[in-house]
Amino acid sequence: MAWFAESLVPEYRASREFVLGRIHTAVSLVSRMPRLLSLMDDGKVEYYAASRVVDVTGVLSDEHAREVDSLLADKLAAAAETMWLPHNLVRAVRRLVDKVDPTGRVERAAKANNDRKVTLEHGENCQSRLVTTMRSEVAAACYARVDSLARQRKRDGHKRTYDQLRADVVADLLLGNDPGATTPEASAVVYVHMPVDTALSISESGAELDGYGPIPGAIGREIAANPKSIWRKVLCDPATGDPVDLGRSRYRPTATLREAMRVRDRECVIPWCHRPARHCDTDHEREWARDNGPTSLTNLTARCRRHHRMKHAPGWTSRYDVARARLSITTPLGRTYTHTRDAILTPKPEPSDPDAPPF
Ligand SMILES: [Zn+2]
């Protein structure tokens, strides 16, 4: 199933999570909620509402899910039109879930809690969301503590808003600083790609934050200049956009090579994967043992664990032309995609000849 979903990612032009969600919803509708599916067929329920119903019934056994499906269809047949709105539908389904499986609440909560997680979602304007999904009472207790620390700081005379203070307190608690005392600063190793002239404050062309994308030059300089920072500067040649200096001079040769490769690739080589290269495996494009592939920068690429395994999964073939940063990948559906990775920074055009015609 996982590799099938993977092959649909470029077909759908959507993320793997999206494709897996679609497959899961489709399978659940066909096997567990046939009457809801036929209501979709009749154009009475649209995809979003149906997918919410599938979410709410996801923790039920197949038998109980079919019971909810049947009760829901009966209820809808007699209900007012407003009942079909997704929000109302979901509320009705929650009640039906408790009705068909009243003793299963504790078990459902335990099952749902198996999916607790932390996700990092990059947003716009150099802002990202750190989302934690956990048991409600734990989340509520965490929020209460963050809120009380923020209020304490406000009483101490801090000018920041409550929202700002709460966000700062969360960051400080996670980073091990005094919560909310100052605006938090990162102390993690993150590569900031930057042209030499931006580092020297003579150009306003942007920098690149690993795993996020472009950030303004001023923020890149601020991060690089912070004495507490362990962010690694990666100086790039403004003419070619290629990395020229890792900001440190001595490594073991293998570590140097691996690091240079990671700095160059930045992400897993699979075009729809954005796993930062520092969390990826070091892959020999031509295999070291079988094909005499050298351990050199021209033969090493970054592949996340999943896509490293995919290399040997049936039906998948890929070829990475390291020199031209061009990956050709064929999926088990027989479709081939070719992707050329962008240069780390956009190379600057040659200075134009003032006497040349304007076009
Ligand atoms: Zn990957």
Residues whose N, C-alpha, C, O or C-beta is under 5 A from the ligand:
A	BS01	ZN	C268 I270 C273 R275 C304 H307
